[in-house]
Amino acid sequence: MKPIAECKCIQIEITNACNRDCANCHHLIGHQSNRYFMDLATVVKAIDSLEGFPGNIGLMGGEPTMHPKFREICQIFQMKIPDRRRREFWTNGYKWDEYEDIIYETFDKDLIVYNDHSTPDGKHHPMLVAIQDVMDDEEEMWKLIDGCWKHDRWSAAITPKGCFFCEVAMALDHALGGPGGYPIEKDWWKKDFKDQVRRYCKLCGATIPIGETSDNATYDLISMGNLEKLDKAGSPKVKAGNFAIYNRKWAKEQVKERLKGWKPYIFRNFYASCPDDVRKAKIRNSKDYREE
């Protein structure tokens, strides 16, 4: 895996509260029973811990606009990160109308990712199908993990529980009641995180080419080992029965064949940074559908 110092962005996850419960959410929001809202002092501490980090700093959740101090957090980003080209923002637009002014004051439009999960083509890769549950070849399993697209293309993360090399590792730690991340301190992102890799990567399904599912589905795909762990941890989604068990086994040759042309990081067929982008995409997709 590449060093965190080479990541394009590190996310500050200011809350795990969300107004949605998308199927196979990569942050496992529906499986986390305890909601948090990062206090302002920790937001400042998180940004300060990234002194010297060459990439960008993201504001993310959950749904970040649900944080009761969202406006103040944006102001902290402005103050602590004077180069606005280093600030990024992820939202589903829950309180876009209320916060549009401070959002554009803080973030450039091309560094905003707006995904309200309202289009039928939206999809998620099922992260809770643990690779160790579906692949018996342990050597091949770790080879696949070493080349994980999620770590290569997405972000490390900071939460009140500490610092994590990967957003999915962060989510698993929160959902399973794990020991937390590394302390939020200067240069944490220069560490190798081998302990987190060994603890969480084998519980993740990112590198198995299962096939993506609609984020508007009503259930998560979960392998049996993870189901038992989530049930023990008190997952609300498991308690509600909103899951389907995934039992298929994958051999090395099957994985190799399915990896050809596989692009799980493409989660919809357009880019959006605001509600109007989604509206235009819906019109365009509807037109394309009629022409077909």
MIVOTI-425185 format. One record per residue (C-alpha): x, z, y. Coordinates in steps of 0.25 Angstrom, whole numbers, padded with zeros to 4 digits, always signed. Example, Ala and Ser with C-alpha at 12.3 -4.5 7.8 and 13.67 -1.06 7.14 Angstrom:
+0049+0031-0018/+0055+0029-0004/
% end
This chain:
+0000+0000+0000/+0005-0003+0014/+0009+0009+0023/-0002+0014+0032/+0007+0011+0044/+0004-0003+0041/-0011-0002+0041/-0018-0009+0052/-0027+0003+0056/-0029+0018+0053/-0043+0023+0054/-0047+0036+0060/-0060+0039+0053/-0068+0048+0063/-0080+0050+0054/-0085+0047+0040/-0099+0048+0045/-0106+0034+0044/-0121+0029+0047/-0119+0020+0035/-0117+0022+0020/-0112+0008+0016/-0109+0005+0001/-0095+0007-0003/-0090+0011+0011/-0075+0012+0011/-0076+0025+0018/-0085+0031+0007/-0094+0036+0018/-0106+0039+0009/-0097+0047-0001/-0092+0057+0010/-0101+0069+0011/-0093+0076+0023/-0094+0069+0036/-0083+0070+0047/-0081+0067+0061/-0067+0067+0065/-0064+0077+0077/-0058+0071+0090/-0045+0079+0088/-0043+0073+0074/-0046+0059+0080/-0034+0061+0090/-0026+0067+0079/-0028+0055+0070/-0025+0045+0081/-0012+0053+0084/-0008+0053+0070/-0007+0037+0070/+0004+0037+0081/+0013+0026+0078/+0004+0019+0068/+0005+0004+0071/-0009+0000+0067/-0023+0003+0073/-0032+0015+0073/-0046+0014+0069/-0059+0022+0072/-0067+0023+0059/-0077+0031+0051/-0087+0032+0044/-0094+0027+0056/-0086+0031+0068/-0097+0030+0078/-0104+0041+0071/-0093+0051+0076/-0099+0060+0087/-0086+0058+0095/-0085+0043+0093/-0084+0041+0108/-0073+0051+0110/-0065+0046+0098/-0065+0032+0104/-0060+0038+0117/-0049+0045+0109/-0045+0031+0102/-0044+0025+0116/-0035+0037+0121/-0026+0038+0109/-0025+0024+0105/-0023+0017+0119/-0020+0003+0112/-0035-0001+0109/-0030-0012+0100/-0026-0001+0090/-0040+0005+0089/-0050+0000+0079/-0064+0004+0076/-0074+0003+0064/-0089+0005+0065/-0102+0001+0059/-0108+0002+0073/-0117+0014+0071/-0116+0018+0085/-0111+0005+0091/-0121+0005+0103/-0117+0019+0107/-0102+0017+0106/-0100+0003+0109/-0094+0006+0123/-0083+0016+0117/-0081+0007+0105/-0077-0005+0114/-0069+0004+0124/-0061+0009+0112/-0059-0003+0102/-0057-0018+0104/-0068-0026+0097/-0059-0033+0087/-0055-0019+0082/-0069-0014+0079/-0074-0016+0065/-0090-0016+0066/-0097-0015+0052/-0111-0011+0052/-0113-0015+0037/-0125-0023+0041/-0122-0036+0035/-0125-0040+0021/-0111-0045+0018/-0104-0032+0021/-0097-0026+0009/-0088-0015+0005/-0078-0013-0007/-0082-0002-0016/-0071+0008-0014/-0076+0018-0024/-0073+0010-0036/-0060+0018-0039/-0049+0008-0044/-0045+0019-0054/-0059+0019-0060/-0060+0004-0062/-0045+0000-0065/-0038+0006-0077/-0024-0001-0074/-0018+0010-0065/-0006+0001-0062/-0014-0010-0057/-0024+0000-0050/-0012+0005-0041/-0007-0010-0038/-0021-0013-0033/-0021+0000-0025/-0008-0003-0019/-0013-0017-0013/-0026-0011-0008/-0033-0020+0002/-0040-0008+0008/-0027-0001+0012/-0021-0014+0016/-0032-0018+0026/-0039-0005+0030/-0035+0008+0035/-0029+0022+0034/-0038+0033+0039/-0038+0046+0046/-0050+0056+0044/-0051+0071+0047/-0046+0073+0033/-0033+0066+0036/-0026+0052+0035/-0028+0042+0023/-0021+0030+0020/-0034+0022+0017/-0048+0023+0022/-0053+0023+0007/-0044+0035+0003/-0049+0042+0015/-0064+0040+0011/-0061+0044-0003/-0054+0057+0001/-0066+0060+0010/-0077+0056-0001/-0070+0064-0012/-0066+0076-0004/-0051+0072-0005/-0039+0080+0001/-0039+0072+0014/-0029+0064+0020/-0015+0066+0026/-0014+0075+0039/-0017+0067+0052/-0004+0068+0058/+0007+0059+0064/+0012+0048+0054/+0002+0051+0043/+0001+0036+0042/+0015+0034+0038/+0013+0041+0024/+0012+0034+0011/-0002+0041+0006/+0002+0040-0008/-0006+0052-0012/-0019+0046-0005/-0016+0033-0012/-0015+0040-0026/-0028+0048-0023/-0037+0038-0018/-0033+0024-0021/-0037+0025-0035/-0051+0029-0031/-0053+0017-0022/-0059+0003-0026/-0053-0005-0015/-0043-0013-0024/-0053-0017-0035/-0060-0030-0032/-0074-0025-0036/-0081-0033-0025/-0087-0028-0012/-0101-0023-0011/-0111-0023+0001/-0110-0012+0010/-0125-0012+0011/-0126-0008-0004/-0132+0006-0007/-0121+0011-0016/-0106+0012-0019/-0099+0007-0031/-0091+0019-0037/-0082+0020-0049/-0085+0032-0058/-0072+0040-0055/-0075+0039-0040/-0090+0042-0042/-0086+0055-0049/-0077+0059-0038/-0087+0056-0027/-0098+0063-0034/-0089+0076-0035/-0086+0075-0021/-0101+0074-0017/-0102+0060-0012/-0116+0058-0005/-0117+0044-0010/-0114+0047-0024/-0124+0059-0024/-0134+0049-0018/-0131+0039-0030/-0127+0028-0021/-0117+0022-0030/-0114+0013-0042/-0104+0016-0052/-0093+0005-0054/-0087+0004-0068/-0080-0009-0069/-0066-0009-0074/-0056-0018-0067/-0044-0024-0075/-0031-0029-0067/-0035-0044-0070/-0049-0042-0065/-0044-0036-0052/-0033-0047-0050/-0044-0058-0051/-0054-0051-0042/-0043-0049-0031/-0042-0063-0029/-0049-0066-0015/-0054-0052-0015/-0056-0047+0000/-0063-0034+0000/-0059-0031+0014/-0068-0042+0019/-0081-0033+0021/-0090-0043+0028/-0089-0058+0033/-0087-0055+0048/-0080-0046+0058/-0088-0037+0067/-0084-0028+0078/-0097-0025+0085/-0112-0026+0081/-0113-0040+0087/-0103-0045+0078/-0112-0041+0066/-0124-0047+0072/-0117-0060+0074/-0112-0060+0059/-0126-0057+0054/-0131-0069+0062/-0120-0078+0057/-0122-0073+0042/-0137-0075+0043/-0134-0090+0048/-0124-0092+0037/-0134-0087+0027/-0145-0097+0032/-0136-0109+0032/-0132-0106+0018/
% end
